Amino acid sequence: MPARLHVRKGDTVVIVSGKDKGKTGEVLRTSPKKGQVTVQGANMITRATKASPTNPNGGLIKREAPLASCKVMLWDPTVKKGVRVGKTTLADGRKVRVSKAAGSTHQFDK
């Protein structure tokens, strides 16, 4: 599995395959060793929980489950679609991620 992912926590991504294909959302969590990401509002599962001090009633809760990082692409707001990402070095020496989409020079790092 990959030790490094092409997306980071806080990135906006689009899901390219599976039951949630086409949905966009923010990356909540990454797991590089497993090659998985958790996307807000995608891959929802229902968990049965026991009553506890934090959840006195227990019951069923819906939450996001991780999905494979190969199923997501970074969302480029300038071209309004998922894009591949490359890295480039700026004049001041910083390395930033840039969109590989034709005609787009959107930088994903501040």
N, CA, C and O of each residue as an XYZ file, in Angstrom:
440
protein
N       0.834     -1.190      0.000
C       0.000      0.000      0.000
C       0.879      1.255      0.000
O       2.032      1.207      0.428
N       0.335      2.370     -0.478
C       1.143      3.586     -0.547
C       1.450      4.153      0.835
O       0.609      4.137      1.734
N       2.678      4.655      0.980
C       3.059      5.295      2.233
C       2.735      6.783      2.181
O       2.751      7.458      3.210
N       2.441      7.296      0.994
C       2.116      8.707      0.824
C       0.866      8.804     -0.040
O       0.711      8.068     -1.015
N      -0.010      9.706      0.325
C      -1.260      9.866     -0.417
C      -1.228     11.140     -1.250
O      -0.480     12.068     -0.942
N      -2.034     11.187     -2.298
C      -2.111     12.365     -3.155
C      -3.090     13.404     -2.620
O      -3.211     14.487     -3.194
N      -3.784     13.096     -1.537
C      -4.695     14.053     -0.906
C      -4.325     14.202      0.562
O      -3.689     13.325      1.149
N      -4.727     15.314      1.141
C      -4.436     15.607      2.543
C      -5.724     15.941      3.276
O      -6.757     16.204      2.661
N      -5.645     15.927      4.592
C      -6.778     16.313      5.423
C      -7.155     17.753      5.085
O      -6.292     18.629      5.014
N      -8.447     17.989      4.877
C      -8.926     19.331      4.551
C      -9.105     19.578      3.062
O      -9.749     20.556      2.684
N      -8.555     18.721      2.201
C      -8.729     18.872      0.754
C     -10.174     18.574      0.364
O     -10.856     17.787      1.020
N     -10.629     19.209     -0.707
C     -11.927     18.877     -1.280
C     -11.678     17.883     -2.405
O     -10.863     18.129     -3.294
N     -12.388     16.755     -2.361
C     -12.185     15.698     -3.350
C     -13.511     15.302     -3.978
O     -14.581     15.586     -3.440
N     -13.421     14.639     -5.130
C     -14.593     14.069     -5.793
C     -14.369     12.558     -5.866
O     -13.256     12.099     -6.120
N     -15.431     11.795     -5.641
C     -15.337     10.341     -5.676
C     -15.556      9.886     -7.113
O     -16.543     10.265     -7.744
N     -14.633      9.068     -7.634
C     -14.664      8.703     -9.046
C     -15.245      7.323     -9.317
O     -15.529      7.000    -10.470
N     -15.431      6.495     -8.283
C     -16.044      5.183     -8.508
C     -16.730      4.703     -7.246
O     -16.445      5.171     -6.144
N     -17.639      3.759     -7.430
C     -18.359      3.197     -6.296
C     -19.753      3.770     -6.161
O     -20.229      4.492     -7.036
N     -20.409      3.439     -5.043
C     -21.805      3.837     -4.855
C     -21.983      5.346     -4.697
O     -23.073      5.862     -4.940
N     -20.935      6.057     -4.295
C     -21.010      7.509     -4.108
C     -20.345      8.280     -5.244
O     -19.946      9.429     -5.056
N     -20.221      7.670     -6.409
C     -19.557      8.299     -7.550
C     -20.168      9.669     -7.850
O     -21.388      9.811     -7.928
N     -19.303     10.680     -8.017
C     -19.755     12.026     -8.336
C     -19.910     12.938     -7.138
O     -19.975     14.156     -7.305
N     -19.972     12.390     -5.935
C     -20.106     13.224     -4.738
C     -18.795     13.932     -4.440
O     -17.715     13.386     -4.664
N     -18.905     15.164     -3.926
C     -17.717     15.877     -3.471
C     -17.812     16.065     -1.967
O     -18.903     16.128     -1.401
N     -16.666     16.154     -1.339
C     -16.639     16.348      0.102
C     -15.230     16.625      0.584
O     -14.261     16.500     -0.164
N     -15.137     17.000      1.834
C     -13.845     17.325      2.444
C     -13.235     16.066      3.061
O     -13.943     15.236      3.631
N     -11.916     15.937      2.941
C     -11.214     14.812      3.552
C     -11.135     15.068      5.055
O     -10.546     16.056      5.493
N     -11.734     14.169      5.841
C     -11.740     14.309      7.296
C     -10.525     13.648      7.928
O      -9.972     14.151      8.907
N     -10.114     12.519      7.363
C      -9.057     11.709      7.952
C      -8.301     10.997      6.837
O      -8.896     10.640      5.820
N      -6.992     10.786      7.012
C      -6.230      9.970      6.072
C      -5.529      8.856      6.832
O      -5.188      9.007      8.005
N      -5.321      7.748      6.158
C      -4.600      6.614      6.725
C      -3.604      6.129      5.670
O      -3.910      5.211      4.908
N      -2.408      6.741      5.619
C      -1.450      6.410      4.561
C      -1.013      4.945      4.546
O      -0.835      4.371      3.471
N      -0.839      4.336      5.704
C      -0.391      2.939      5.734
C      -1.419      1.999      5.125
O      -1.055      0.991      4.519
N      -2.692      2.315      5.277
C      -3.759      1.496      4.706
C      -4.172      1.987      3.321
O      -4.890      1.285      2.610
N      -3.728      3.185      2.927
C      -4.119      3.745      1.639
C      -5.571      4.151      1.604
O      -6.235      4.004      0.578
N      -6.082      4.668      2.729
C      -7.498      5.016      2.826
C      -7.695      6.467      3.243
O      -6.847      7.063      3.907
N      -8.839      7.020      2.836
C      -9.253      8.357      3.255
C     -10.711      8.297      3.700
O     -11.477      7.449      3.243
N     -11.082      9.206      4.596
C     -12.471      9.329      5.025
C     -12.985     10.659      4.502
O     -12.422     11.711      4.803
N     -14.059     10.612      3.716
C     -14.614     11.804      3.073
C     -15.949     12.140      3.716
O     -16.781     11.263      3.946
N     -16.144     13.428      4.003
C     -17.364     13.891      4.657
C     -18.589     13.597      3.793
O     -18.646     13.994      2.629
N     -19.569     12.896      4.374
C     -20.828     12.613      3.693
C     -20.780     11.489      2.675
O     -21.751     11.284      1.946
N     -19.673     10.750      2.603
C     -19.555      9.666      1.629
C     -19.275      8.345      2.332
O     -18.686      8.323      3.413
N     -19.698      7.244      1.714
C     -19.494      5.900      2.245
C     -20.065      5.783      3.657
O     -19.400      5.301      4.574
N     -21.313      6.235      3.810
C     -21.966      6.228      5.120
C     -22.329      4.808      5.535
O     -22.822      4.020      4.728
N     -22.076      4.490      6.813
C     -22.443      3.197      7.373
C     -23.279      3.428      8.620
O     -23.227      4.502      9.220
N     -24.046      2.424      9.008
C     -24.859      2.502     10.218
C     -24.234      1.589     11.254
O     -24.030      0.402     10.999
N     -23.927      2.140     12.435
C     -23.327      1.365     13.513
C     -24.300      1.274     14.676
O     -24.963      2.252     15.023
N     -24.379      0.094     15.272
C     -25.180     -0.083     16.478
C     -24.269      0.189     17.671
O     -23.201     -0.413     17.785
N     -24.686      1.095     18.564
C     -23.853      1.443     19.715
C     -24.597      1.161     21.010
O     -25.814      1.320     21.104
N     -23.829      0.740     22.000
C     -24.391      0.531     23.328
C     -24.549      1.874     24.019
O     -23.924      2.859     23.626
N     -25.372      1.915     25.033
C     -25.521      3.127     25.834
C     -24.221      3.365     26.598
O     -23.602      2.427     27.101
N     -23.817      4.632     26.678
C     -22.595      5.009     27.389
C     -22.807      6.398     27.975
O     -23.813      7.040     27.675
N     -21.890      6.874     28.799
C     -22.055      8.230     29.350
C     -22.130      9.311     28.271
O     -22.844     10.301     28.433
N     -21.392      9.125     27.166
C     -21.442     10.125     26.098
C     -22.685      9.982     25.228
O     -23.158     10.964     24.656
N     -23.218      8.762     25.123
C     -24.413      8.497     24.325
C     -25.381      7.673     25.182
O     -25.440      6.452     25.038
N     -26.142      8.330     26.075
C     -26.947      7.600     27.056
C     -28.026      6.694     26.463
O     -28.402      5.706     27.094
N     -28.524      6.997     25.290
C     -29.583      6.180     24.700
C     -29.050      5.022     23.869
O     -29.738      4.014     23.705
N     -27.838      5.149     23.344
C     -27.327      4.122     22.441
C     -28.098      4.157     21.135
O     -28.640      5.198     20.763
N     -28.154      3.034     20.436
C     -28.942      2.952     19.210
C     -28.086      2.975     17.959
O     -26.889      2.691     17.999
N     -28.718      3.317     16.847
C     -28.044      3.326     15.560
C     -27.524      4.720     15.237
O     -28.244      5.709     15.378
N     -26.265      4.792     14.802
C     -25.698      6.068     14.366
C     -25.136      5.895     12.962
O     -24.622      4.831     12.618
N     -25.236      6.939     12.159
C     -24.672      6.921     10.810
C     -23.377      7.711     10.845
O     -23.314      8.808     11.400
N     -22.326      7.125     10.231
C     -21.053      7.823     10.172
C     -20.291      7.409      8.919
O     -20.632      6.423      8.266
N     -19.254      8.181      8.595
C     -18.462      7.912      7.405
C     -17.475      6.775      7.670
O     -16.871      6.701      8.740
N     -17.322      5.904      6.693
C     -16.327      4.840      6.754
C     -15.207      5.188      5.768
O     -15.449      5.884      4.782
N     -13.996      4.716      6.021
C     -12.895      5.001      5.094
C     -13.116      4.324      3.740
O     -13.776      3.289      3.653
N     -12.556      4.923      2.684
C     -12.581      4.300      1.380
C     -11.191      4.402      0.767
O     -10.380      5.217      1.207
N     -10.910      3.597     -0.228
C      -9.587      3.546     -0.839
C      -9.237      4.890     -1.466
O     -10.080      5.528     -2.097
N      -7.986      5.318     -1.288
C      -7.575      6.627     -1.795
C      -7.571      6.671     -3.321
O      -7.643      7.753     -3.903
N      -7.488      5.507     -3.982
C      -7.494      5.494     -5.443
C      -8.870      5.845     -6.007
O      -8.995      6.096     -7.205
N      -9.900      5.867     -5.168
C     -11.257      6.174     -5.616
C     -11.586      7.662     -5.550
O     -12.707      8.050     -5.876
N     -10.631      8.514     -5.131
C     -10.891      9.947     -5.038
C      -9.874     10.731     -5.860
O      -8.727     10.317     -6.030
N     -10.330     11.876     -6.365
C      -9.454     12.820     -7.062
C      -9.643     14.187     -6.438
O     -10.732     14.525     -5.974
N      -8.587     14.964     -6.428
C      -8.651     16.319     -5.903
C      -9.583     17.154     -6.773
O      -9.520     17.076     -8.000
N     -10.443     17.949     -6.150
C     -11.418     18.793     -6.854
C     -10.769     20.131     -7.160
O     -10.281     20.813     -6.259
N     -10.763     20.509     -8.448
C     -10.217     21.801     -8.868
C     -11.381     22.747     -9.127
O     -12.139     22.533    -10.073
N     -11.548     23.803     -8.302
C     -12.688     24.709     -8.474
C     -12.624     25.552     -9.746
O     -13.654     26.053    -10.198
N     -11.428     25.719    -10.337
C     -11.344     26.538    -11.543
C     -11.902     25.814    -12.766
O     -12.532     26.442    -13.617
N     -11.679     24.498    -12.867
C     -12.220     23.736    -14.000
C     -13.445     22.921    -13.609
O     -14.067     22.282    -14.458
N     -13.791     22.942    -12.322
C     -14.978     22.277    -11.776
C     -15.016     20.776    -12.084
O     -16.034     20.251    -12.534
N     -13.894     20.095    -11.834
C     -13.844     18.643    -11.976
C     -12.653     18.092    -11.196
O     -11.805     18.843    -10.714
N     -12.609     16.776    -11.084
C     -11.491     16.128    -10.414
C     -10.261     16.174    -11.301
O     -10.361     15.996    -12.515
N      -9.100     16.413    -10.704
C      -7.870     16.550    -11.486
C      -6.741     15.730    -10.872
O      -6.747     15.410     -9.683
N      -5.771     15.400    -11.729
C      -4.534     14.818    -11.234
C      -3.672     15.958    -10.717
O      -3.857     17.110    -11.108
N      -2.741     15.640     -9.849
C      -1.954     16.675     -9.192
C      -0.473     16.419     -9.400
O      -0.005     15.285     -9.307
N       0.264     17.500     -9.684
C       1.714     17.435     -9.773
C       2.319     18.379     -8.759
O       1.612     19.161     -8.122
N       3.623     18.305     -8.611
C       4.304     19.194     -7.676
C       5.269     20.070     -8.452
O       5.880     19.634     -9.428
N       5.395     21.308     -8.005
C       6.336     22.229     -8.618
C       6.954     23.095     -7.533
O       6.396     23.237     -6.445
N       8.105     23.670     -7.837
C       8.800     24.532     -6.890
C       8.626     25.976     -7.333
O       8.867     26.314     -8.492
N       8.208     26.824     -6.403
C       8.034     28.242     -6.694
C       9.377     28.961     -6.626
O      10.381     28.386     -6.206
N       9.381     30.224     -7.045
C      10.609     31.017     -7.046
C      11.193     31.189     -5.646
O      12.409     31.294     -5.485
N      10.324     31.218     -4.633
C      10.819     31.398     -3.264
C      11.255     30.080     -2.616
O      11.605     30.063     -1.436
N      11.237     28.973     -3.376
C      11.730     27.697     -2.865
C      10.675     26.772     -2.293
O      10.983     25.630     -1.952
N       9.419     27.240     -2.177
C       8.362     26.384     -1.634
C       7.900     25.389     -2.689
O       7.819     25.717     -3.873
N       7.595     24.156     -2.246
C       7.020     23.155     -3.132
C       5.510     23.172     -2.944
O       5.023     23.106     -1.815
N       4.771     23.258     -4.038
C       3.312     23.296     -3.976
C       2.730     22.266     -4.934
O       3.379     21.858     -5.897
N       1.488     21.850     -4.653
C       0.763     20.953     -5.549
C      -0.001     21.797     -6.557
O      -0.652     22.772     -6.182
N       0.073     21.434     -7.826
C      -0.637     22.161     -8.882
C      -1.456     21.180     -9.709
O      -1.119     20.002     -9.828
N      -2.536     21.696    -10.272
C      -3.439     20.898    -11.093
C      -2.772     20.546    -12.416
O      -2.074     21.370    -13.007
N      -2.990     19.315    -12.878
C      -2.470     18.880    -14.174
C      -3.477     19.126    -15.298
O      -3.206     18.807    -16.456
N      -4.643     19.693    -14.959
C      -5.681     19.935    -15.964
C      -5.188     20.964    -16.978
O      -4.472     21.903    -16.630
N      -5.580     20.774    -18.231
C      -5.160     21.673    -19.299
C      -5.656     23.089    -19.032
O      -6.851     23.304    -18.823
N      -4.763     24.029    -19.037
C      -5.129     25.426    -18.861
C      -5.363     25.849    -17.431
O      -5.723     27.002    -17.191
N      -5.174     24.966    -16.474
C      -5.403     25.324    -15.074
C      -4.075     25.438    -14.346
O      -3.213     24.567    -14.463
N      -3.919     26.515    -13.598
C      -2.698     26.699    -12.809
C      -3.055     26.832    -11.340
O      -2.364     27.519    -10.587
N      -4.131     26.176    -10.931
C      -4.605     26.280     -9.551
C      -3.608     25.634     -8.596
O      -3.186     24.497     -8.807
N      -3.231     26.368     -7.537
C      -2.344     25.835     -6.505
C      -3.193     25.369     -5.336
O      -4.086     26.087     -4.887
N      -2.916     24.166     -4.841
C      -3.697     23.606     -3.751
C      -3.092     23.903     -2.390
O      -3.773     23.764     -1.374
N      -1.827     24.310     -2.346
C      -1.181     24.654     -1.085
C      -1.070     26.165     -0.996
O      -0.827     26.847     -1.991
N      -1.252     26.673      0.207
C      -1.216     28.123      0.386
C       0.212     28.616      0.451
O       0.446     29.815      0.599
